[in-house]
Amino acid sequence: MLMVTSNPFSSLFGRSPFQPLLAHIVKTSECADQLLPFFDASQAGDWEEAAKYREAVTNLEHDADVLKTQLRLNLPNTLFLPVSRSDLLELISVQDKIANKARDITGIMLGRRMKIPTEMAQPMRDYLRTAVATVAQARKALEELEELLESGFGRNVSDVMHNLIRELHDLEHQADNQEVAIRRQLFELEAQLPPVDVMFLYNIIDWIGDLADRAERVGSRLQILTAR
């Protein structure tokens, strides 16, 4: 696994422009990994424990922001890159939105001390687990790409990436199906819940879906890069 240093860019760009992207998605993935234990602490009403996971998310999101800024400032001229500079900038932007969304989810849930209705708790956790797994799959795809790049682009690069990205699409599709089912379940419970709670629950459902969607977009951007 890549060890992220405080400022990896001076040496990383000499090896590959994907090394800084990998450093960033490691932080992004670690950020998403805090969501399940945060959810469990919230459901248990342990707000002190939930606050610890929220703090971890905030710190990791900040670290990801620093890496994003350093990448943008240190990205070499297109002339010296094997891929488009604009493609790399687009990829880092998509990755960064994953960490931002994890921050938003924990912020609203902790700030409002939100608990998911009992009937929805397990389906919501399963949905969140799928979204987090989708982020992990995006990280895996970038890690695999970096390993393949070390030996140069070859015919097997696109084959391996195709399989990884297909798994990523499958996870995002699973999250979509879970989102539809949870929205239907919430609709049936609306009359029993305070309207403001319903509004914020729909927000959380949307944002969890955004996690999976952004992760899937990382795969789509990688597919474009390896196809060129």
N, C-alpha and C positions, 0 to 999 in steps of 0.2 A: 504494500500500500504506500502511496506517496506521502512523505512527511512534509507538511507545509511549514515553511519558515516564515519569519516576519517580513522578509522582502526577497522572494525567490526569483524575481524577474531578471536580474542581471545575468544569471547563469541559465535560467530556463529557456529564454528565447534563443540562446545559442544552440539548444538541442532541438526544440520543436515549439511552434506557436500553440500547440495543444497542451503543453505542460501548464501554463498559467490557467487555461480553461479547466483543466483537471483539478488544479489546486482550488479553484473556485467552486466547482461542483462537489468536491469533498465537503467543504463547509456547508454548502446548500443542503446536501444529503444529511449531514449531521444535524442540521437545523430541523429538517422534517422528521428525523428519528425521535425527536423529543415529544412529538405530538401524541403518540399513543400513551406513554406514561402520564403525560399532562392530562389527557382525557380521563384516564383511570382515576387519577387523584381528584379531578373535578367531580366525577360521578360519585366518589366516596365522600365528597364534601370536605376533603382535606385541602383547604385553600392555601395553607402554609406550604405544603408539598407542591401544589400546583404552581405557586409563585416561584419556586426554585426552578421548575422546568421552564416557566415563562422567562425567567432571567437568563437561563441557558440559551433559549431561542434568541433573545435579544442580543446577547453577546456574539453568538454565531452569525446572526444576520449582519451585525456590525462588521465582523471580520470579513464576511463575504463582500460587503460594500467596499471595504478597504482594498481587497483584491481586485474588485471590478475597476476601481479608480486607478490602481496601479497598472492594470492591463491596458486601460485606455491611454494612459500617459506614456507607457513604454512600448506600445505596439510599433514595431518597425514599419518603415515604408513598404508599400505593397510590392515594390521591386524585389525585396528580399524575403518575401513570404511565398510558400508553395500553394497557398490558398488565398482567396479574396479577403482583404482587410475588412470590408463591409460585412462579409459573412461571419467573420470572427466576432465583430462587434455585436451583430444581431444575436449570435449564440450566447454571448455573455449576458446580454440584456434579458433573454428568455430565462436563462438559469437564475438570474438575480430575482426575477419575479416569484420564483418558487419560495425563496427565503422570505421575501416580503409577505407572501400570503400566509406562511406559517406564523409570522409575527402578528399578523392581523387576527388570525383565528384565536391564538392564545390571549391576545390583548382584550378582545371583546368578551371571551368566555370568562376570563379572570375578573375583568372590570365589572361585569354584571353578575358574577358568581352564577353562571349558567349551568344548569343540569339538564341533560337530555331527558325527556319523558321516559318513564320506565319501559313502555311498550316499544319505544324506538331505540333504546340504549344499545342493544346488541347489534341490530342492523347498522346503526350509525358507526359503531366501532369497527365492524367488518368493512364498511365503506371507507373509513379513514385508513384502515390497514391496507386496503388495496391501493389507495392514493399514495401512501408512503412507499409501498412496494414499487409503484410506478416510478417514483423519484429514484429509488435505489437502482432500478433497471437502467435509467438514463445514465446514472453514474457508471454502472458496469459497462455500458456501451462506450462511453468515453475512455474508460480505463483500457478496454480491449483495443480501441482504436489507437491509443498511444503506444501500446505494446506492438501492434502491427506496424506502426510507422517507424519504429526503431530499426526494423529490417527493410524499410522502404515499401512504397506502395506496390502491391502485387495483386494477382488475380483473386487470391483468397481474402483480401481486405473487404471487397464488396460482398462476398459470400457470407463471411462471418458477421459483418454489419447488418446484412439483410436479415439474418436469423435473429440477432439481438433486437433489432428494431421491430420485427414482427411480434416478438414477445412483448415489447413495449406497447405496441398497438393493441394487443390482446388485453393487457392489463387496463389500459385506458378505456377500452370498450366495456370491460367488466365494471369499472367504476361508473361509467355512464348508465349502465343497466341498474346498478345499485342506487344511483341518484334518483332515477325515475321511480323506483319502488319506494324509497324513503319519502320523496315528495308526495306520493299518493297516500302514504301512511299519515304524514303530517296533515294533509288536507282533511282526512277523516277525523283527526283529533282537534282541529282548529277551534270548534265550538266549545271545547272543554278547557282551553288555555287562554291566558290573557293575550289580547291582540299584539301588544308590544313584544311579548315573548315569541309569538309566532313569527313576527317580522324578523327578529334576530336569528331565530332558528333557520329560516329560509336563507339568510345571509351565510350562516355557517355551512349549510349544505352546498351553497354555490361555491364558497371559497375552497372547500375540500375538493370539489370537482375541478376547480381551477388548478390545484396542485397537480392532479393527474394530467390535465390538459396541457399545462406548461411543460411537464416532463415529457409528454409525448411530442411536443414541439421541438424539444432538444433533439430527440431522435430524428425527426424530420429534417432538421438543419444538418445533422451529421450525415444523413443520407444524401443530401444535396452536395455536401462537401466531398464525400467519397466518390460521387458519381462524376465529378469534374476532372 
